[in-house]
Structure formats: structure tokens, C-alpha cells
Amino acid sequence: MAEVDFLARDGGFERRMGHGAGGGRRCGNRCRRRCRRGPRAARRDRGENIFLADASAGAGALKPREINIGIAVALDWGLIVPVVKNCEEKNFLGLARGINDLAERARAKKLKPEEVQEGTFSITNPGIYGGLMGLPVINQPNAAILGIGAIEKRPVVVDDAIAIRSMVYLTLSYDHRVVDGAIAHQFMSKVKAFLEGWSEEIL
């Protein structure tokens, strides 16, 4: 788990681009970058074959061809996890558009079967209902899932002074057969650093 100073600003991104720079989109963008640069979260392929992706691995290592991020979408009758495919090819705006499109079509019951398959990593956002944090269960065959808690203003210590900041708890559940604890915490550390320094210029 990580507590993140989640700066409540989007630099006018939503007004100019038509898509918000919300929690799920920012976290999706950071996870896309970390999965691409490695060490990367792994996924379990069809059957019981385990494929571990690591950008630093040598020749012959098994690597997934795509980074496909599943986004949990709550529906009136349950929940579904559509998958944004080929995230490694998208910038922040492309990822935001992909998430919005899939979420809208999920609620309208217009998803295709292939759009809920082949995920390699998932993100869920229990914070939209006010939960401070959640402990999500892995959406197999993914090897990891990131949970985003509610973004709330809290007093924190900044440079030895008390300040009011927009804070959020992030949790990561992962399959220990393919992701070591050290790698998982390095991943969370990078996500935290990215989100706390987020600006439109690094999109």
C-alpha cells in the first residue's frame, strides 16, 4: 500500500482535451509506463503457463507482446472489466479516450467479447464510493491489480510544516508466483513518485 499526495489539478486538460485527468486515468498512465520499462508486472497465459515480463531480461526471455490494462466498470447489475489494448502504443490522451469509450459502451451493453479478454494488469477504483482503500482480488489471468481509494483532503507534514493536501491510498494485489514483493514495492514507489510529480508536460 502507498499513500500518495495526489495533486488535485489537471492544468486545464479536461477543458482543452475533452477528457478528465482523473485518478484512474493518471494511474493507468503510470502503470502503462512502468509495465513498459520494467521490471514489469506479469500475466498468466491460457492454461497454467506462466510468462514473466522483464525489460532487463536477456535473450530468450518470455515477454508479453502487449500491455493490456483492464479497467473495472461498475454496472447496475454487477461489474465488468473491459480491457484497453496495446497501452504501450498510447499517450495519456489516447489512454483516457480508450478508458472513457470502453466505460460508456460497457454501461450501454455494447462491448464485444474480445474487449473483456487478454488483460495483463487491472485497475479498480473503490474510492468513487468513498472507500479509503480496498484490497482487490486479482482478475485472472492478470498477475496484479491496483486499487485506488478515495481522494480526500488531509493534513500532512510538508517541509516540517502542516499542510492540507489531496491524499489517496493505493493498494496492489499480485500473484506471488510471478511477482516478488520487492518488485511489487518498487513498482508502487515509481507510481507514487510519478503521481506526486504529475504535470501535463510529462504526458
Backbone as CSV, one residue per row, in Angstrom:
resi,resn,N_x,N_y,N_z,CA_x,CA_y,CA_z,C_x,C_y,C_z
1,MET,0.848,-1.187,0.000,0.000,0.000,0.000,0.886,1.239,0.000
2,ALA,0.419,2.295,-0.657,1.146,3.558,-0.682,0.167,4.700,-0.462
3,GLU,0.579,5.694,0.326,-0.210,6.913,0.488,0.393,7.970,-0.418
4,VAL,-0.426,8.538,-1.290,0.077,9.418,-2.337,-0.515,10.814,-2.198
5,ASP,0.334,11.818,-2.329,-0.101,13.213,-2.383,-0.582,13.455,-3.808
6,PHE,-1.877,13.351,-3.989,-2.471,13.352,-5.327,-2.950,14.757,-5.653
7,LEU,-2.104,15.535,-6.296,-2.401,16.935,-6.553,-3.694,17.075,-7.346
8,ALA,-4.657,17.795,-6.765,-5.982,17.932,-7.381,-5.964,19.039,-8.430
9,ARG,-5.349,18.741,-9.560,-5.309,19.707,-10.653,-5.109,18.938,-11.947
10,ASP,-5.555,19.522,-13.052,-5.319,18.868,-14.335,-4.798,19.845,-15.376
11,GLY,-4.419,21.042,-14.916,-3.818,22.004,-15.835,-4.737,22.412,-16.971
12,GLY,-6.059,22.324,-16.774,-6.981,22.655,-17.856,-7.097,21.559,-18.886
13,PHE,-6.554,20.380,-18.578,-6.542,19.267,-19.535,-7.955,18.907,-19.986
14,GLU,-8.883,18.790,-19.024,-10.247,18.387,-19.372,-10.928,19.423,-20.262
15,ARG,-10.732,20.688,-19.973,-11.373,21.734,-20.754,-10.875,21.722,-22.194
16,ARG,-9.567,21.526,-22.405,-8.986,21.622,-23.731,-9.041,20.326,-24.520
17,MET,-8.987,19.176,-23.815,-8.921,17.887,-24.491,-10.243,17.131,-24.494
18,GLY,-11.159,17.511,-23.605,-12.443,16.821,-23.562,-12.438,15.569,-22.716
19,HIS,-11.331,15.298,-22.034,-11.233,14.122,-21.169,-10.554,14.529,-19.877
20,GLY,-11.097,14.085,-18.749,-10.539,14.432,-17.459,-9.236,13.707,-17.174
21,ALA,-8.419,14.305,-16.298,-7.171,13.682,-15.852,-7.399,13.104,-14.464
22,GLY,-8.407,12.271,-14.325,-8.799,11.731,-13.035,-7.881,10.640,-12.528
23,GLY,-8.259,10.104,-11.342,-7.402,9.128,-10.682,-7.123,7.895,-11.510
24,GLY,-8.164,7.295,-12.073,-7.977,6.081,-12.859,-7.115,6.301,-14.076
25,ARG,-7.292,7.438,-14.734,-6.527,7.725,-15.948,-5.066,8.001,-15.617
26,ARG,-4.816,8.765,-14.556,-3.424,9.037,-14.175,-2.720,7.751,-13.748
27,CYS,-3.414,6.935,-12.946,-2.805,5.675,-12.509,-2.590,4.743,-13.691
28,GLY,-3.536,4.719,-14.624,-3.374,3.892,-15.817,-2.166,4.311,-16.621
29,ASN,-1.956,5.614,-16.737,-0.815,6.118,-17.489,0.497,5.732,-16.823
30,ARG,0.561,5.841,-15.489,1.784,5.474,-14.786,2.045,3.973,-14.884
31,CYS,0.991,3.164,-14.737,1.168,1.716,-14.810,1.599,1.290,-16.210
32,ARG,1.072,1.968,-17.211,1.498,1.683,-18.592,2.988,1.932,-18.737
33,ARG,3.463,3.042,-18.204,4.884,3.375,-18.315,5.759,2.371,-17.568
34,ARG,5.335,1.997,-16.342,6.137,1.061,-15.557,6.141,-0.324,-16.180
35,CYS,5.004,-0.774,-16.711,4.953,-2.089,-17.347,5.822,-2.130,-18.589
36,ARG,5.969,-0.996,-19.252,6.775,-0.946,-20.468,8.261,-0.918,-20.157
37,ARG,8.638,-0.235,-19.062,10.055,-0.031,-18.773,10.661,-1.108,-17.891
38,GLY,9.829,-1.851,-17.150,10.269,-2.973,-16.377,11.125,-2.611,-15.165
39,PRO,11.270,-3.538,-14.144,10.642,-4.850,-14.207,9.123,-4.749,-14.271
40,ARG,8.515,-5.592,-15.075,7.107,-5.422,-15.365,6.250,-6.443,-14.634
41,ALA,4.999,-6.037,-14.388,4.040,-6.990,-13.849,3.836,-8.085,-14.888
42,ALA,3.594,-9.280,-14.416,3.473,-10.415,-15.323,2.024,-10.838,-15.455
43,ARG,1.776,-11.736,-16.381,0.436,-12.290,-16.521,0.551,-13.794,-16.705
44,ARG,-0.526,-14.477,-16.373,-0.561,-15.914,-16.567,-1.352,-16.187,-17.829
45,ASP,-0.739,-16.868,-18.763,-1.369,-17.110,-20.051,-2.429,-18.194,-19.918
46,ARG,-3.102,-18.530,-21.023,-4.114,-19.579,-21.015,-3.491,-20.874,-20.484
47,GLY,-4.235,-21.586,-19.728,-3.702,-22.780,-19.099,-2.897,-22.399,-17.880
48,GLU,-1.817,-23.127,-17.611,-1.015,-22.867,-16.415,0.391,-22.404,-16.757
49,ASN,0.626,-21.981,-18.005,1.941,-21.488,-18.377,2.121,-20.062,-17.861
50,ILE,3.198,-19.814,-17.150,3.437,-18.509,-16.551,4.489,-17.768,-17.361
51,PHE,4.152,-16.539,-17.776,5.056,-15.718,-18.556,5.434,-14.490,-17.737
52,LEU,6.709,-14.346,-17.429,7.182,-13.211,-16.644,7.837,-12.211,-17.578
53,ALA,7.353,-10.983,-17.548,7.898,-9.941,-18.418,8.875,-9.083,-17.641
54,ASP,10.062,-8.927,-18.180,11.077,-8.106,-17.527,11.902,-7.430,-18.616
55,ALA,11.863,-6.106,-18.652,12.558,-5.377,-19.706,14.061,-5.586,-19.644
56,SER,14.577,-6.002,-18.487,16.023,-6.195,-18.353,16.452,-7.628,-18.636
57,ALA,15.465,-8.494,-18.964,15.783,-9.902,-19.201,16.596,-10.054,-20.478
58,GLY,17.380,-11.110,-20.509,18.217,-11.344,-21.667,17.475,-12.015,-22.803
59,ALA,18.221,-12.380,-23.835,17.629,-13.034,-24.989,16.975,-14.346,-24.572
60,GLY,15.857,-14.633,-25.183,15.165,-15.871,-24.890,14.129,-15.758,-23.798
61,ALA,14.072,-14.608,-23.110,13.076,-14.429,-22.048,11.686,-14.333,-22.651
62,LEU,10.704,-14.820,-21.922,9.332,-14.760,-22.387,8.750,-13.399,-22.052
63,LYS,8.246,-12.695,-23.056,7.710,-11.356,-22.848,6.350,-11.234,-23.520
64,PRO,5.344,-10.695,-22.809,4.072,-10.429,-23.462,4.270,-9.412,-24.576
65,ARG,3.516,-9.560,-25.668,3.659,-8.638,-26.785,2.966,-7.316,-26.518
66,GLU,1.904,-7.345,-25.718,1.163,-6.121,-25.474,1.005,-5.857,-23.980
67,ILE,0.753,-4.587,-23.659,0.349,-4.195,-22.314,-1.130,-3.864,-22.407
68,ASN,-1.960,-4.721,-21.854,-3.417,-4.578,-21.942,-3.970,-4.371,-20.534
69,ILE,-4.473,-3.173,-20.269,-4.905,-2.812,-18.919,-6.421,-2.894,-18.796
70,GLY,-6.883,-3.727,-17.858,-8.308,-3.843,-17.581,-8.752,-2.758,-16.616
71,ILE,-9.909,-2.157,-16.890,-10.466,-1.096,-16.058,-11.818,-1.559,-15.521
72,ALA,-11.929,-1.721,-14.205,-13.182,-2.180,-13.610,-14.260,-1.105,-13.770
73,VAL,-15.426,-1.518,-14.293,-16.552,-0.606,-14.504,-17.762,-1.157,-13.756
74,ALA,-18.288,-0.352,-12.822,-19.467,-0.770,-12.060,-20.719,-0.570,-12.903
75,LEU,-21.584,-1.578,-12.888,-22.853,-1.528,-13.607,-23.997,-1.694,-12.612
76,ASP,-25.209,-1.398,-13.032,-26.358,-1.549,-12.142,-26.534,-2.997,-11.701
77,TRP,-26.112,-3.925,-12.555,-26.330,-5.346,-12.283,-25.037,-6.092,-11.925
78,GLY,-23.951,-5.366,-11.675,-22.707,-6.035,-11.310,-21.494,-5.236,-11.735
79,LEU,-20.463,-5.922,-12.189,-19.215,-5.269,-12.562,-18.603,-5.999,-13.745
80,ILE,-17.936,-5.245,-14.611,-17.267,-5.828,-15.766,-15.912,-5.156,-15.929
81,VAL,-14.956,-5.850,-16.522,-13.601,-5.309,-16.675,-13.208,-5.283,-18.148
82,PRO,-13.603,-4.232,-18.873,-13.140,-4.099,-20.257,-11.646,-3.814,-20.282
83,VAL,-11.008,-4.143,-21.387,-9.549,-4.069,-21.472,-9.112,-3.076,-22.543
84,VAL,-8.279,-2.124,-22.139,-7.670,-1.194,-23.090,-6.459,-1.903,-23.686
85,LYS,-6.525,-2.209,-24.966,-5.464,-3.000,-25.606,-4.304,-2.114,-26.072
86,ASN,-3.125,-2.714,-26.118,-1.917,-2.073,-26.653,-1.643,-0.715,-26.013
87,CYS,-1.668,-0.682,-24.694,-1.424,0.577,-23.985,-0.014,1.103,-24.200
88,GLU,0.908,0.224,-24.554,2.287,0.667,-24.776,2.390,1.602,-25.977
89,GLU,1.358,1.628,-26.825,1.367,2.482,-28.011,0.638,3.802,-27.793
90,LYS,0.058,4.003,-26.604,-0.803,5.163,-26.359,-0.130,6.181,-25.442
91,ASN,-0.431,7.461,-25.691,-0.047,8.506,-24.751,-1.195,8.690,-23.762
92,PHE,-1.090,9.710,-22.900,-2.114,9.908,-21.870,-3.491,10.160,-22.487
93,LEU,-3.554,11.010,-23.509,-4.831,11.334,-24.139,-5.451,10.092,-24.781
94,GLY,-4.632,9.299,-25.466,-5.149,8.077,-26.084,-5.669,7.093,-25.053
95,LEU,-4.968,6.983,-23.926,-5.406,6.090,-22.858,-6.709,6.589,-22.247
96,ALA,-6.813,7.906,-22.009,-8.033,8.479,-21.442,-9.223,8.243,-22.364
97,ARG,-9.027,8.431,-23.652,-10.108,8.201,-24.617,-10.519,6.735,-24.630
98,GLY,-9.530,5.852,-24.564,-9.837,4.424,-24.566,-10.635,4.011,-23.343
99,ILE,-10.251,4.531,-22.162,-10.966,4.213,-20.929,-12.395,4.737,-20.985
100,ASN,-12.566,5.990,-21.417,-13.901,6.581,-21.497,-14.797,5.821,-22.459
101,ASP,-14.245,5.468,-23.619,-15.032,4.754,-24.623,-15.498,3.398,-24.115
102,LEU,-14.591,2.638,-23.520,-14.961,1.319,-23.020,-15.969,1.405,-21.873
103,ALA,-15.781,2.378,-20.981,-16.701,2.529,-19.858,-18.111,2.875,-20.339
104,GLU,-18.197,3.792,-21.298,-19.505,4.189,-21.825,-20.197,3.011,-22.517
105,ARG,-19.457,2.265,-23.321,-20.063,1.133,-24.028,-20.385,-0.030,-23.093
106,ALA,-19.614,-0.149,-21.995,-19.928,-1.178,-21.002,-21.283,-0.895,-20.364
107,ARG,-21.505,0.370,-20.007,-22.782,0.732,-19.372,-23.949,0.644,-20.350
108,ALA,-23.660,0.771,-21.645,-24.705,0.681,-22.663,-24.863,-0.750,-23.202
109,LYS,-24.118,-1.705,-22.627,-24.156,-3.112,-23.050,-23.744,-3.284,-24.515
110,LYS,-22.719,-2.557,-24.925,-22.284,-2.608,-26.318,-20.855,-3.129,-26.482
111,LEU,-20.314,-3.763,-25.446,-18.965,-4.318,-25.549,-18.969,-5.596,-26.380
112,LYS,-17.860,-5.826,-27.063,-17.656,-7.081,-27.790,-16.939,-8.070,-26.867
113,PRO,-17.123,-9.372,-27.080,-16.475,-10.364,-26.203,-14.969,-10.181,-26.106
114,GLU,-14.315,-9.837,-27.213,-12.862,-9.699,-27.197,-12.398,-8.473,-26.406
115,GLU,-13.313,-7.577,-26.085,-12.948,-6.382,-25.346,-12.908,-6.594,-23.836
116,VAL,-13.193,-7.782,-23.385,-13.065,-8.116,-21.958,-12.086,-9.283,-21.775
117,GLN,-11.212,-9.481,-22.753,-10.263,-10.584,-22.719,-8.837,-10.080,-22.871
118,GLU,-7.891,-10.941,-22.493,-6.462,-10.734,-22.715,-5.869,-9.577,-21.919
119,GLY,-6.431,-9.275,-20.763,-5.830,-8.267,-19.902,-4.541,-8.778,-19.285
120,THR,-3.588,-7.868,-19.030,-2.333,-8.240,-18.381,-2.177,-7.571,-17.006
121,PHE,-2.997,-6.561,-16.753,-2.942,-5.793,-15.497,-4.302,-5.119,-15.355
122,SER,-4.792,-4.956,-14.113,-6.108,-4.338,-13.920,-6.040,-3.194,-12.922
123,ILE,-7.004,-2.275,-13.051,-7.149,-1.154,-12.125,-8.604,-1.080,-11.686
124,THR,-8.826,-0.935,-10.380,-10.173,-0.770,-9.851,-10.191,0.450,-8.934
125,ASN,-11.350,1.087,-8.818,-11.432,2.360,-8.120,-12.557,2.367,-7.085
126,PRO,-12.368,1.674,-5.946,-13.400,1.700,-4.902,-13.578,3.070,-4.271
127,GLY,-12.633,3.960,-4.513,-12.709,5.295,-3.939,-13.883,6.117,-4.432
128,ILE,-14.442,5.782,-5.598,-15.570,6.566,-6.105,-16.789,6.423,-5.210
129,TYR,-16.805,5.385,-4.354,-17.905,5.186,-3.419,-17.538,5.638,-2.009
130,GLY,-16.394,6.290,-1.879,-15.988,6.828,-0.593,-15.065,5.948,0.220
131,GLY,-14.737,4.758,-0.274,-13.836,3.871,0.457,-12.414,4.404,0.473
132,LEU,-11.805,4.452,1.672,-10.441,4.955,1.773,-9.446,4.058,1.058
133,MET,-9.712,2.760,1.075,-8.841,1.817,0.379,-9.600,0.524,0.155
134,GLY,-9.074,-0.304,-0.726,-9.659,-1.610,-0.971,-8.559,-2.639,-1.130
135,LEU,-8.903,-3.901,-1.001,-7.962,-4.998,-1.212,-8.495,-5.861,-2.349
136,PRO,-8.315,-5.423,-3.583,-8.906,-6.129,-4.721,-8.275,-7.497,-4.952
137,VAL,-9.079,-8.412,-5.465,-8.614,-9.746,-5.820,-8.184,-9.736,-7.286
138,ILE,-7.108,-10.437,-7.588,-6.571,-10.477,-8.942,-7.640,-10.961,-9.921
139,ASN,-7.754,-10.247,-11.026,-8.644,-10.636,-12.109,-7.848,-11.527,-13.070
140,GLN,-7.888,-12.828,-12.848,-7.071,-13.723,-13.655,-7.531,-13.704,-15.113
141,PRO,-6.568,-13.843,-16.070,-5.179,-14.287,-15.877,-4.178,-13.173,-15.571
142,ASN,-4.626,-12.011,-15.118,-3.681,-10.968,-14.712,-2.851,-11.450,-13.525
143,ALA,-1.692,-10.828,-13.347,-0.870,-11.158,-12.186,-0.917,-10.067,-11.133
144,ALA,-1.572,-8.924,-11.438,-1.630,-7.846,-10.457,-2.828,-6.950,-10.726
145,ILE,-3.304,-6.282,-9.664,-4.397,-5.324,-9.781,-4.142,-4.179,-8.813
146,LEU,-4.348,-2.959,-9.291,-4.148,-1.752,-8.492,-5.497,-1.223,-8.023
147,GLY,-5.616,-0.952,-6.721,-6.833,-0.371,-6.163,-6.614,1.088,-5.808
148,ILE,-7.554,1.953,-6.190,-7.455,3.388,-5.938,-8.511,3.787,-4.918
149,GLY,-8.101,4.329,-3.780,-9.034,4.761,-2.761,-9.584,6.152,-3.039
150,ALA,-10.377,6.638,-2.109,-10.970,7.970,-2.252,-9.897,9.046,-2.116
151,ILE,-9.976,10.065,-2.959,-9.076,11.215,-2.863,-9.698,12.203,-1.889
152,GLU,-9.014,12.433,-0.760,-9.559,13.289,0.285,-8.497,14.265,0.778
153,LYS,-8.948,15.437,1.178,-8.027,16.416,1.746,-7.703,16.019,3.186
154,ARG,-6.390,15.951,3.497,-5.952,15.578,4.835,-4.746,16.430,5.235
155,PRO,-4.569,16.644,6.531,-3.376,17.373,6.983,-2.156,16.450,6.920
156,VAL,-1.087,16.918,6.317,0.149,16.146,6.219,1.327,17.074,6.524
157,VAL,2.460,16.471,6.825,3.678,17.243,7.094,4.433,17.441,5.786
158,VAL,4.643,18.706,5.415,5.396,19.057,4.212,6.478,20.052,4.613
159,ASP,7.730,19.656,4.480,8.863,20.516,4.861,8.720,21.018,6.302
160,ASP,8.402,20.084,7.209,8.289,20.375,8.650,7.147,21.333,8.992
161,ALA,6.188,21.466,8.091,5.009,22.296,8.353,3.762,21.487,8.024
162,ILE,2.649,21.819,8.675,1.389,21.147,8.406,0.724,21.792,7.196
163,ALA,0.340,20.957,6.226,-0.325,21.451,5.020,-1.535,20.575,4.726
164,ILE,-2.509,21.120,4.037,-3.677,20.361,3.605,-3.449,19.919,2.171
165,ARG,-3.414,18.610,1.949,-3.151,18.078,0.616,-4.207,17.045,0.245
166,SER,-4.373,16.857,-1.060,-5.293,15.836,-1.553,-4.563,14.497,-1.558
167,MET,-4.974,13.577,-0.683,-4.269,12.319,-0.482,-5.124,11.136,-0.932
168,VAL,-4.443,10.073,-1.331,-5.138,8.857,-1.741,-4.295,7.643,-1.352
169,TYR,-4.954,6.564,-0.972,-4.277,5.299,-0.710,-4.369,4.414,-1.949
170,LEU,-3.218,3.879,-2.361,-3.172,2.911,-3.460,-2.774,1.551,-2.899
171,THR,-3.432,0.507,-3.364,-3.083,-0.849,-2.942,-2.784,-1.697,-4.177
172,LEU,-1.894,-2.652,-4.017,-1.530,-3.537,-5.124,-1.625,-4.983,-4.661
173,SER,-2.484,-5.749,-5.312,-2.555,-7.196,-5.070,-1.862,-7.887,-6.236
174,TYR,-1.081,-8.924,-5.938,-0.321,-9.558,-7.016,-0.140,-11.048,-6.755
175,ASP,0.139,-11.764,-7.814,0.357,-13.206,-7.774,1.819,-13.454,-7.419
176,HIS,2.052,-13.998,-6.216,3.429,-14.181,-5.739,4.200,-15.216,-6.546
177,ARG,3.522,-16.004,-7.351,4.250,-16.980,-8.172,5.058,-16.306,-9.266
178,VAL,4.662,-15.094,-9.644,5.341,-14.425,-10.755,5.843,-13.027,-10.400
179,VAL,5.391,-12.463,-9.274,5.826,-11.124,-8.871,6.367,-11.183,-7.444
180,ASP,7.656,-10.890,-7.280,8.251,-10.848,-5.946,7.823,-9.571,-5.221
181,GLY,7.812,-9.640,-3.889,7.422,-8.492,-3.104,8.278,-7.271,-3.369
182,ALA,9.591,-7.464,-3.519,10.485,-6.332,-3.761,10.133,-5.619,-5.056
183,ILE,9.860,-6.396,-6.110,9.499,-5.800,-7.396,8.173,-5.054,-7.293
184,ALA,7.208,-5.643,-6.567,5.910,-5.007,-6.406,6.045,-3.663,-5.691
185,HIS,6.894,-3.597,-4.655,7.048,-2.352,-3.915,7.855,-1.325,-4.699
186,GLN,8.800,-1.782,-5.526,9.491,-0.858,-6.417,8.504,-0.246,-7.407
187,PHE,7.611,-1.076,-7.904,6.562,-0.623,-8.822,5.724,0.473,-8.159
188,MET,5.271,0.206,-6.917,4.438,1.174,-6.211,5.196,2.465,-5.917
189,SER,6.475,2.343,-5.622,7.294,3.523,-5.360,7.365,4.423,-6.588
190,LYS,7.510,3.811,-7.775,7.567,4.586,-9.013,6.216,5.213,-9.335
191,VAL,5.143,4.479,-9.096,3.800,5.023,-9.323,3.575,6.237,-8.420
192,LYS,3.942,6.104,-7.148,3.796,7.200,-6.183,4.582,8.431,-6.630
193,ALA,5.836,8.230,-7.023,6.679,9.351,-7.432,6.108,10.049,-8.660
194,PHE,5.589,9.282,-9.600,5.016,9.862,-10.812,3.776,10.688,-10.496
195,LEU,2.878,10.128,-9.694,1.629,10.814,-9.397,1.869,12.088,-8.590
196,GLU,2.835,12.061,-7.684,3.107,13.237,-6.859,3.788,14.343,-7.667
197,GLY,4.388,13.982,-8.780,5.037,14.995,-9.622,4.328,15.204,-10.937
198,TRP,3.059,14.772,-11.013,2.324,14.807,-12.277,2.188,16.230,-12.806
199,SER,2.393,16.385,-14.120,2.132,17.654,-14.803,1.843,17.325,-16.244
200,GLU,1.148,18.211,-16.930,0.773,17.938,-18.320,1.991,17.794,-19.214
201,GLU,3.108,18.430,-18.836,4.282,18.413,-19.688,4.880,17.016,-19.855
202,ILE,4.648,16.103,-18.896,5.245,14.778,-18.973,4.321,13.759,-19.604
203,LEU,3.190,14.220,-20.184,2.295,13.292,-20.842,2.877,12.838,-22.146
